Amino acid sequence: MTDVKVTVYSTGPSCGQCFMTKKQLEAKGIPYVEVDVTQDENKGAHEYITEDLGYSQAPVVVVDEHDHWSGFRPDHIDRLARLNAH
């Protein structure tokens, strides 16, 4: 079994796509860490996803430096679930 480490960069509880992404990850048994980029203490994370990765839509889901996306993407979550199962 491959342990997939996922970070979900969200814009807080009012973000519908963030909510759906987290719900789908949980349903597929994929552990994740959430970072709310609207919080002052996460300013560096906000700069990382906007400046380094170039995203402007939340959530931003990062598996590793080559595997990341933004928005609610059930296709990518299903792919991670398949990786996690092997």
RAWO-V188562 format. One record per backbone hydrogen bond with DSSP energy under -1.0 kcal/mol. NH is the residue of the N-H (numbers start at 1). CO is the residue of the C=O. If there is no record, write none. Layout:
nh	co
NH	CO
NH	CO
This chain:
nh	co
7	62
8	33
9	60
10	35
15	12
19	15
20	16
21	17
22	18
23	19
24	20
25	21
26	22
27	23
28	24
29	26
30	25
33	6
35	8
37	10
39	36
42	39
43	40
46	42
47	43
48	44
49	45
50	46
51	47
52	47
53	48
55	49
60	9
61	69
62	7
63	67
64	67
69	61
71	59
77	73
78	74
79	75
80	76
81	77
82	78
83	79
84	80
85	81
